[in-house]
């Protein structure tokens, strides 16, 4: 018998019925079947989604399978949060637009655990302008490379609230949700990245690949005890972890099998909050206090494992510590 405080979602439920049940908040439990998700589902605060072994397949051109409740007027970390997602599988299926499986925008206090993400065409998880996010004991398997631009799309993206980063339905370039909020206190540990039965290895696993114009930084990012298997290619396209506009990042005791472990960089162009592309000012994208320590690295050498450069001006990356890594 299902406890009275648990809302159960069944395969026979329509998309509107599923959304109605999600609106109940509390504990939402799926029956362990395969669901074809054709409409983006919105999660409110104080919700635990127990997939209970269910497989959710992204079917169609929707932004993502799940998005936290948020509006074009939401700023900082005030969107709906205190959300748990656990114990299931998300499938990208491929063939649709460049969108995500999970998206969190202006959110807070998120736990994603014991989930598997398969065959995404874009980001498996987009953490955008959010704080206190934990991703643990998850698998990220298979990437559908549509073209070489998509090689720069990380399985887990740590992104900012700018119009170029994520476009919320119903918003426009002047919406106040595009306030430049960056991510803070992101923890990713005990996760596994590799190929799936259908798709190849990812080119990029965690990070950011664009920068805002101005002093905007993601802060307090911990990446610990993960296992990374990335696509190897002769041109060294992308890196397993991509760092721009970040401070206080700790990459510790992971295992890497890749051409390049990390890229620490700034670009010669940036984006304004409204999404317009401009020439970068000195300091845009600069990183500092980056610790990459005690990792086991296969597939590259001490000389090739890391790429560090600055194209945004004379300001340099500061306090980059790459020590006590072991190279097979």
Buried (B, 14 or more C-beta within 10 A) or exposed (E): EEEEEEBBBEEEBEBEEBBEBBBEBEBBBBBEEEBBBEBBBBBBBEBBBBBBEBBBBBBBEBBBBBBBBBBBEBBBBEBBBBBBBBBBBBBBBBEBEBBBBBBBBBBBBBBBBBBBBBBBBBBBBBBBBBBBBBBBEBBBBBBBBBEEEBBBBBBBBBBBBBBBBBBBEEBEBEBEBBBBBBBBBBBBBBBBBBBBEEBBBBBBBBBBBBBBBBEBBBBBBBBBEBBBBBBBEEEBBBBBBBBBBBBBBBBBBBBBBBBBBBBBBBBEBBBBBEEEEEEBBEBBBBBBBBBBBBBBBEBBEEEBBBBBEBEBBEBBBEEBEBEEBEBE
